[in-house]
């Protein structure tokens, strides 16, 4: 019986340690995310999901983060660093609302933004609360 209680105590301690480590990681990720968002000096920001980026045809991994509109940039800052999309506002060529992008469909409207930089075009689609309002901000 004593062995069973010892094992259960060790397992419970390990679970608590793992939960504490996860909480610390989430807090750190959120703090880093807020710092990266603030660096871009956004005029408007909203939680969003990166649906896809046209030039990233191979992975097409969705990302959770914040869509920002600042005086100089439209940016998507991921919650986990490494996949941010930053587009100078003066390179944006169009913004539209659609339910499809790159052959994939969505159950809700997407904000689709296209831009051209140094002669190369690209596009990205974002899931936001009000894509039409974002389109108006960008036009």
C-alpha positions as YAML, in Angstrom:
chain: A
units: angstrom
residues:
- id: 1
  name: UNK
  ca: [0.00, 0.00, 0.00]
- id: 2
  name: UNK
  ca: [2.86, 2.38, 0.87]
- id: 3
  name: UNK
  ca: [4.47, 1.68, -2.50]
- id: 4
  name: UNK
  ca: [1.22, 2.48, -4.30]
- id: 5
  name: UNK
  ca: [0.87, 5.80, -2.45]
- id: 6
  name: UNK
  ca: [4.48, 6.66, -3.22]
- id: 7
  name: UNK
  ca: [4.00, 5.92, -6.92]
- id: 8
  name: UNK
  ca: [0.75, 7.92, -7.02]
- id: 9
  name: UNK
  ca: [2.48, 10.81, -5.25]
- id: 10
  name: UNK
  ca: [5.34, 10.75, -7.77]
- id: 11
  name: UNK
  ca: [2.93, 10.65, -10.71]
- id: 12
  name: UNK
  ca: [0.88, 13.53, -9.27]
- id: 13
  name: UNK
  ca: [4.06, 15.54, -8.70]
- id: 14
  name: UNK
  ca: [5.20, 14.90, -12.26]
- id: 15
  name: UNK
  ca: [1.81, 15.95, -13.65]
- id: 16
  name: UNK
  ca: [1.90, 19.16, -11.60]
- id: 17
  name: UNK
  ca: [5.42, 19.88, -12.82]
- id: 18
  name: UNK
  ca: [4.37, 19.41, -16.45]
- id: 19
  name: UNK
  ca: [1.32, 21.65, -15.99]
- id: 20
  name: UNK
  ca: [3.46, 24.35, -14.37]
- id: 21
  name: UNK
  ca: [5.97, 24.15, -17.25]
- id: 22
  name: UNK
  ca: [3.16, 24.47, -19.79]
- id: 23
  name: UNK
  ca: [1.72, 27.52, -18.01]
- id: 24
  name: UNK
  ca: [5.14, 29.18, -17.94]
- id: 25
  name: UNK
  ca: [5.59, 28.49, -21.67]
- id: 26
  name: UNK
  ca: [2.19, 29.96, -22.56]
- id: 27
  name: UNK
  ca: [2.85, 33.07, -20.46]
- id: 28
  name: UNK
  ca: [6.24, 33.52, -22.15]
- id: 29
  name: UNK
  ca: [4.75, 33.04, -25.65]
- id: 30
  name: UNK
  ca: [2.04, 35.62, -24.97]
- id: 31
  name: UNK
  ca: [4.56, 38.12, -23.60]
- id: 32
  name: UNK
  ca: [6.80, 37.69, -26.67]
- id: 33
  name: UNK
  ca: [3.77, 38.00, -28.94]
- id: 34
  name: UNK
  ca: [2.68, 41.26, -27.31]
- id: 35
  name: UNK
  ca: [6.21, 42.64, -27.64]
- id: 36
  name: UNK
  ca: [6.42, 41.73, -31.36]
- id: 37
  name: UNK
  ca: [2.99, 43.30, -31.96]
- id: 38
  name: UNK
  ca: [3.97, 46.53, -30.16]
- id: 39
  name: UNK
  ca: [7.15, 46.85, -32.25]
- id: 40
  name: UNK
  ca: [5.01, 47.34, -35.37]
- id: 41
  name: UNK
  ca: [3.01, 50.21, -33.79]
- id: 42
  name: UNK
  ca: [-0.41, 49.00, -34.99]
- id: 43
  name: UNK
  ca: [-3.34, 51.36, -35.48]
- id: 44
  name: UNK
  ca: [-5.71, 48.40, -35.53]
- id: 45
  name: UNK
  ca: [-5.21, 44.83, -34.36]
- id: 46
  name: UNK
  ca: [-7.39, 41.75, -34.16]
- id: 47
  name: UNK
  ca: [-6.96, 38.08, -33.39]
- id: 48
  name: UNK
  ca: [-6.79, 36.18, -36.65]
- id: 49
  name: UNK
  ca: [-5.86, 32.94, -38.34]
- id: 50
  name: UNK
  ca: [-3.46, 32.85, -41.28]
- id: 51
  name: UNK
  ca: [-5.36, 30.67, -43.75]
- id: 52
  name: UNK
  ca: [-2.59, 30.47, -46.37]
- id: 53
  name: UNK
  ca: [0.16, 32.37, -48.19]
- id: 54
  name: UNK
  ca: [0.35, 31.89, -51.96]
- id: 55
  name: UNK
  ca: [4.16, 31.78, -52.14]
- id: 56
  name: UNK
  ca: [4.27, 29.12, -49.43]
- id: 57
  name: UNK
  ca: [2.67, 26.43, -51.57]
- id: 58
  name: UNK
  ca: [4.49, 23.49, -50.03]
- id: 59
  name: UNK
  ca: [3.62, 23.75, -46.36]
- id: 60
  name: UNK
  ca: [0.44, 25.86, -46.24]
- id: 61
  name: UNK
  ca: [0.39, 25.60, -42.46]
- id: 62
  name: UNK
  ca: [-2.21, 27.75, -40.76]
- id: 63
  name: UNK
  ca: [-1.11, 30.06, -37.99]
- id: 64
  name: UNK
  ca: [-2.86, 31.63, -35.02]
- id: 65
  name: UNK
  ca: [-1.94, 35.18, -34.12]
- id: 66
  name: UNK
  ca: [-2.83, 38.83, -34.65]
- id: 67
  name: UNK
  ca: [-3.52, 40.75, -37.83]
- id: 68
  name: UNK
  ca: [-2.18, 44.29, -37.52]
- id: 69
  name: UNK
  ca: [-2.61, 47.40, -39.58]
- id: 70
  name: UNK
  ca: [-0.05, 50.10, -38.90]
- id: 71
  name: UNK
  ca: [0.93, 53.32, -40.65]
- id: 72
  name: UNK
  ca: [3.48, 51.48, -42.80]
- id: 73
  name: UNK
  ca: [2.61, 47.77, -42.69]
- id: 74
  name: UNK
  ca: [-0.06, 45.14, -42.76]
- id: 75
  name: UNK
  ca: [1.30, 42.31, -40.64]
- id: 76
  name: UNK
  ca: [0.27, 38.96, -39.32]
- id: 77
  name: UNK
  ca: [2.21, 38.16, -36.15]
- id: 78
  name: UNK
  ca: [1.98, 34.53, -35.13]
- id: 79
  name: UNK
  ca: [1.53, 33.50, -31.54]
- id: 80
  name: UNK
  ca: [4.57, 31.27, -31.93]
- id: 81
  name: UNK
  ca: [7.44, 33.23, -33.51]
- id: 82
  name: UNK
  ca: [8.75, 32.25, -36.90]
- id: 83
  name: UNK
  ca: [5.97, 32.61, -39.45]
- id: 84
  name: UNK
  ca: [5.13, 36.31, -39.43]
- id: 85
  name: UNK
  ca: [3.90, 37.95, -42.64]
- id: 86
  name: UNK
  ca: [4.81, 41.64, -42.99]
- id: 87
  name: UNK
  ca: [3.60, 43.58, -46.03]
- id: 88
  name: UNK
  ca: [4.43, 47.26, -46.62]
- id: 89
  name: UNK
  ca: [1.11, 49.06, -47.11]
- id: 90
  name: UNK
  ca: [2.29, 50.78, -50.27]
- id: 91
  name: UNK
  ca: [2.81, 47.37, -51.94]
- id: 92
  name: UNK
  ca: [-0.78, 46.16, -51.35]
- id: 93
  name: UNK
  ca: [-2.51, 45.90, -54.73]
- id: 94
  name: UNK
  ca: [-5.90, 44.58, -53.64]
- id: 95
  name: UNK
  ca: [-7.99, 43.38, -50.75]
- id: 96
  name: UNK
  ca: [-11.10, 41.28, -51.20]
- id: 97
  name: UNK
  ca: [-13.45, 38.97, -49.33]
- id: 98
  name: UNK
  ca: [-13.79, 35.37, -50.48]
- id: 99
  name: UNK
  ca: [-14.55, 31.91, -49.15]
- id: 100
  name: UNK
  ca: [-11.86, 30.23, -51.26]
- id: 101
  name: UNK
  ca: [-8.13, 30.72, -51.61]
- id: 102
  name: UNK
  ca: [-5.58, 28.63, -53.50]
- id: 103
  name: UNK
  ca: [-8.10, 25.86, -54.16]
- id: 104
  name: UNK
  ca: [-9.08, 25.57, -50.50]
- id: 105
  name: UNK
  ca: [-12.44, 26.63, -49.16]
- id: 106
  name: UNK
  ca: [-13.49, 28.01, -45.81]
- id: 107
  name: UNK
  ca: [-16.78, 27.93, -43.96]
- id: 108
  name: UNK
  ca: [-16.48, 31.65, -43.32]
- id: 109
  name: UNK
  ca: [-15.41, 34.71, -45.30]
- id: 110
  name: UNK
  ca: [-11.68, 35.30, -45.68]
- id: 111
  name: UNK
  ca: [-9.78, 38.54, -46.12]
- id: 112
  name: UNK
  ca: [-7.61, 38.01, -49.22]
- id: 113
  name: UNK
  ca: [-4.77, 40.50, -49.64]
- id: 114
  name: UNK
  ca: [-2.49, 40.70, -52.67]
- id: 115
  name: UNK
  ca: [0.71, 42.69, -52.96]
- id: 116
  name: UNK
  ca: [3.64, 43.20, -55.28]
- id: 117
  name: UNK
  ca: [7.18, 43.79, -54.12]
- id: 118
  name: UNK
  ca: [10.18, 44.13, -56.43]
- id: 119
  name: UNK
  ca: [8.16, 42.81, -59.35]
- id: 120
  name: UNK
  ca: [7.00, 39.70, -57.52]
- id: 121
  name: UNK
  ca: [3.36, 39.25, -56.57]
- id: 122
  name: UNK
  ca: [2.09, 37.37, -53.56]
- id: 123
  name: UNK
  ca: [-1.16, 36.92, -51.66]
- id: 124
  name: UNK
  ca: [-2.41, 35.75, -48.30]
- id: 125
  name: UNK
  ca: [-5.78, 34.91, -46.82]
- id: 126
  name: UNK
  ca: [-6.76, 35.59, -43.21]
- id: 127
  name: UNK
  ca: [-9.72, 34.57, -41.08]
- id: 128
  name: UNK
  ca: [-10.83, 37.66, -39.14]
- id: 129
  name: UNK
  ca: [-14.06, 38.68, -37.44]
- id: 130
  name: UNK
  ca: [-15.09, 41.25, -40.07]
- id: 131
  name: UNK
  ca: [-13.18, 40.79, -43.34]
- id: 132
  name: UNK
  ca: [-15.22, 43.52, -45.08]
- id: 133
  name: UNK
  ca: [-14.11, 46.10, -42.50]
- id: 134
  name: UNK
  ca: [-10.48, 45.07, -42.99]
- id: 135
  name: UNK
  ca: [-10.91, 45.37, -46.76]
- id: 136
  name: UNK
  ca: [-12.20, 48.93, -46.31]
- id: 137
  name: UNK
  ca: [-9.24, 49.82, -44.09]
- id: 138
  name: UNK
  ca: [-6.82, 48.61, -46.75]
- id: 139
  name: UNK
  ca: [-8.42, 50.24, -49.79]
...
